[in-house]
């Protein structure tokens, strides 16, 4: 599906640095598409993935993050693979299968305890999606269990969970942080959230999301999950700001939410994205899903989504750039290079040199307004210093490389003369 006829937001190209690479996209197609389309994607991926030529398929970084899905796709579609790599992926799948049993047992104990104590919960992300949109929970590896509870219940829940062999309640140091991390004796992390998004601006629809939560059975316990449109917004919004997007699991999560809920309320999604100030990140992630992975998203929805994203406020653009900056390809130079038109480049430059006070108050944790002028001076000075340091480091590496090469040539000449 193409949205070429629609007017994209000026920052869309710069923000695309958060998206998977071409190689990663081919692997995702092989995992998510059916029959011939999946086999063709797999064949093309193998022709491009250099790690495949060097040994096990599992050595590829993208495959490591999607091992259960890759193995399932290979098994279902009869894709070609050498015996050693097949054995490697099959062993990884069986290991994940065993881990899933332990994971679900611990999750079941948590949900039963919280329900018994009358603490309302919403199960989030992989823990919820593994059992609701994936055909088999084993296909969705979850590093931790994440649960949304209300502010007033976090402390009590954390205390109660010690009875289930959880310890090390870890309130993060940043003021106003809205989650606790606990660790089970098996080393499985549990994160209790009272907010859905890291950035406060994006949590304005939280009360409505609580009211729309849906009944569901997770780990054989009756509990709640987010409504489909809220789940999609959470997956895409969280991936935009989190380094965990490199795992690529957000892509399969979002794609499967759309695929399993063909009656998804797109009007409600857009309204919620507007209220949560996430239309700009959502326009980037959903465009990718539609264009590169054929996600079933109505074309009329993109008209309205792009129109709303083009009207994003300055602070919304700044926080979107903040998310893009954390991507592996999110250097300032790359953000400017990929920007489309003067408006896109101007937005990136303004954010680099003179971001809004609201942005600095949140990101730099400034507590006194009189400190603002110092930060406006410090920000470009720090960037200039970093660039100078990197240039010097690159120059030093170049000199060392040329020196080592010269010494190697001299040594070769000496050996040839002595021989």
N, C-alpha and C positions, 0 to 999 in steps of 0.2 A: 504494500500500500504506500502511496506517495502523498506527501502534503506539500509538494512543490508549489502548488498554486496558492497556498496560504501565505500570509505575511508573517514571517517568523520574528520573534523578538530580536532586537539588535544584538543582545548578548548571547544568543543561542549558540553560536559557533564557538565562542570562548568557553562557555560552560560545558561544551561537549567533551572537554578533557576528562570528565569523570566517567565517561562511557567506556565499555569494553573495546578492545582493539579488534581489528579485522580478523585476526587469528582466533581470538577468544569468541567472537561472534560465530564463526564457523563451527566451533566446538559446541556452542550452545544450540545451534541449529541441529546438529547431529543428535543432541540429547532431547530436544523438544519437538522436532518435526517427526513426521511419520514416514515409514517405508522408503520409497525412492528418494524423497527429498532429504531424509536423514542420511541415507547412504552416500548421496552426492556430496553433502556437506562434509561428511567424514573423509571421503576421498580427497576433497580439496584441502581440508585441514591437514591431513597427513602430508600432502605435497608441500605445505608451507611451514610446518612445525619442524624446526631444526633439531629439537630434542629427540624426535622420533628416529632420526637417522643415527643418533649417537647411542641408542640403547633402548631401555624400557620406555613405553609410552607414559607410564606413571611418573617418569622424571619431569615431564612437562608441568610447569607451574599451574596452568589452568586445569589440567587433568587432576592434579592433587586436590584441588578444591571441590571437584565435582565427581570424585571417583564412583560413588554409588550410582549416580545418574548415567555416567559414561558406561559403566559395566552393564546396566540395565538396557541401555540403548543398543549396545553391541549384541547382547543376548537376544533382544526382541527383533532386531532388524538384520541379523546375520552379517554384520560388518566384518571386514577382513582385519585380522590382527595376528601378529606372530604369537607362537605358543607361550613364550616366556612372559610377554606382556599380558596375555590373557590370564595366565596363572597369577601374576602379580595383582591384577585388578580383581580377580575372583577372591583372592585372599583378603584384599582390602574390603570387599563387600561383606564377606563372612564376618570379619572383625567388626564392621559397622553394625551388622545384625546382632551380634552379641552385646555390643555397647548399647544398642537401642533398647534391649530388654532391661538393662540396669537403669538406663535413663528414664524409661517409662515407670519403673517401679518407684524410683525416687520422686518423680513428678507426681505420681499417684498419692504417695504419702503426704507430700506438701499440700496438694489440693484438698485432700480429706481433712487434714488438720485445720486449714484455713476455713473450710466450710463449717466444720464442727464449732469453731470459735466465732462464727458469724461475721467473718471478714470478707466483704465483697471483693471479687477478683475478676480480672480479664487476662486470659493467657495470651501472650504476645509472640509475634514473629515465628521463628522456626518451630518452636514447641507447639504452637497452634496450627500452623500451616501444614506441618508434616502429616497431621491426621485429618486434615479437612480438604486439602486440594491435591496433595500427592497421592498416587495410587497405592503407595506403600510407605509408611513412616520411615523405613530404613533409607529411602532415597534422599531424605533431607537431613543431612548432618546438622546437629545443633551443638554449638560449643558450650552453651549454657541454657539455663531455664530462666525465662524472663516473664515477670508477672506485673501487671498494673494493679495497684491498690491505691486507696485514698490517703491523703496526707496524714490524717489523724490515726491511721492504722499502721503506718510503717514501723514505728518503734515497737509497738506491741507484737506485730508479726515477726519482726526480727528476733525478739526475745523468745517467743513461742517456738520458733524453728530450731532453737538450740536443742530441744528435746529430740530432734530428728538427726542429731549428729552434725549440725551446721555450726560453724564457729567463725570467728574473725569478722564480725560486723565491721564494714569498712566505709564509714562516711567519707566521701571525697572532700578534699580540702577547700574547693571553691565555694564561696558563700552562695547560699541559695540553691545548692545542689539538691536534686530531687530523687536520688536513688541510693540504696544501700546494696553492697555486694557481700554475700556470704559464701562460704565454701564448705561443701560436704566433705566428710572424711574420705570419700572416694576421689576427691579433688574436682568434683563437678561444681562449677560456680552457679549461684542463684542470684539474680538481680531483681530487687523489688523497686519498681518505679512508681512515682506518683505523677509523673508527666510522660508524655509520649515523645517529645522532641527536646533535643539539647538546648536549642535557642528559645528563650521564653516567648518571643513574638509568635511562634508557631503553635502555641498551645491554647489559643483562644477558643477553640471548638471542643475542648476536652469534656465539658459537661454534657454537650449534645452527644458526643461519642459514647459516653457512659450510658446515656438513655437509649441509644440504639443498639447496645450490645446484644448478642444473640446467644441463646442456649446452645450448648454443644457438649459432647463427651470427649474429654481428653484423658488419655491413660485410664479409660474406663470409669472416669469420675465425671459427674455432671457439673459443668462449670460454664463460663462465658468466654466468648471471643468477640473481637470487633466485627461490626457489620462489614460486608464485602468492600464497599466503597471506602470505608475508613481503613480497612486493612491495606488496600491498594495505596491509599495516600500515605499511610505510615511506612510501608515498605519503600516506596519511592522517595519520600521525604527523608527518612532516616539514612538511606543509602547515599543520598546526595552529600551528606555531611560527615559520614563515617568512613574511616579507612577500611572497615570491614567489607566495603563494597568490592574490594579486590578479590574477594572469595567468589564473586559472580553469582552467589546464591540468591541475591536480591532479584536478579533477572529472572531466574526460574520461578521464584516466589510470585513476582508480579505477573509474569506471563500465565502461570497456572491459575491465579486468582481470576484473571480475565477469562481464561478458557473455561473454567468450571462455573462461572457465573455469567452466562450470556445475557441474563436479565439485569445486569448491574445498573444501578441508578446513576447514569452519567451526569444528570442535572444536579443531583445531590453531591456528587463528587466535586463538580466545579464550584458549587456554592461553598462547600467545606474548604476547598483549596483557597478560595478567595478569603474566607474568614481567617484561615490559618496562615495567610500570606505565603502560600507555597505554589502559586500558579506558575512562577518562573521555573523553579526546579522541576515541577511536574510536566511542564511543556517539553523539557529536554528529555526526561526519562521516558515518557510515553511516546514521544516521537520516535525514539530509538526502538522501542518495542514494536511499534507499528511498521516502521520502514524496514528494519533489519530482521525482525522475527515474525512478521505477519500477524501480530496480535490483533484480535477482532475489536478494534476501537472505531466507533462511528466517525466518519469524515466530518459530519456537522459539528461534532464535539470539538475537533481541532480548530475549526473556525473560531469558536467562542473561547477556547483555551488560549490560543495565540493572541486573540484580541485582548483578553484580560492580562496576559503576561506582558504584552507590549506597554501596558499602563502601570506596570509595577512601580512602586515608589522607590526613592533613592535608597532607603534603608533595606528594602527587599533586594535590590540589586547588589548592595554591598554584602549582605549575608550570603547571597547566592555565590558571589565571587569568593567569599571566605571558604565556602564548601569546596569550590573548584580548586582553590589554592592548595588544599591538602591532598589533591590527587598527585600521582607520581609524575604526570605530565603537566602539572599545574604551576609551572614557573611563571613569574611575571612576564618574561619575554614571550613565552608560549601563549599566554592569555592575550597579549597584545597582537601577536602574529596571527592568531586565529580569529580575531575580532572582525566582524563584517561591517564595513562602512565606518564613517567618522563617528557616528553616535556610539557604536560599540567600543571603539578605541578610546573615546573620550570618557566613557563610563569606567573602563579599566584604569586609565591614568588618574582620574579623579579619586577613585578608591585607593590607589597606591599612594598618592601624595597628600590627599586632603579628605579623608573619610569623615563622615558625620560624627558629631559628639556622641550620639546615642550608640553608634557602632563602637567607638572607642571605650565608652563606659562599660560595655558588655565584654568586649574581647580583651581589653587591657586591664579590666577590673579597676578602673580609676574610681577612687572614692571622694576626691575633691575636685571641683570644677576648675579651681585655679591651676591645677596641674595640666590641663588640656594644652595650653600653648607649648609646653615642653614636649609633649607627645607629638605634636604636629612638626616640631623641629627634629625630634629624634627619629621619627619613622623614615623619612627619606635619607637621613644621614646613615641610619643602620643599613638600609638597602644598598647605598653606595659603598659602604664599608664591606658588606658581604660580597658585592660584585668585584671589588678590588682584590679581596682575599682570594676569591675563586680564580680570578685571572692570574694572580701570582702563582697560585698552586698549580694551575694548568701549565703555566710557563715553566715552572720548576720540573714538573713531570716530563715536559717535552725535552728539556735540557738533559735530564737524567736518561731518557730514552735514547737520545742521540749519542750521549757519552757511552752508554752501554753498547750500542750498536758499533761505535767506533772501536771500542776495546775488543769486541767480538771479531771484527775484521782484522785487527792487528794480531790477535791470537791465532786466527786462521792462517794468516800469512806466515807467522813464526813456525806453526806446525808444518805447513807445507814446505818451507825452506829446510827445516830440520829433518823432514822425511825424505 
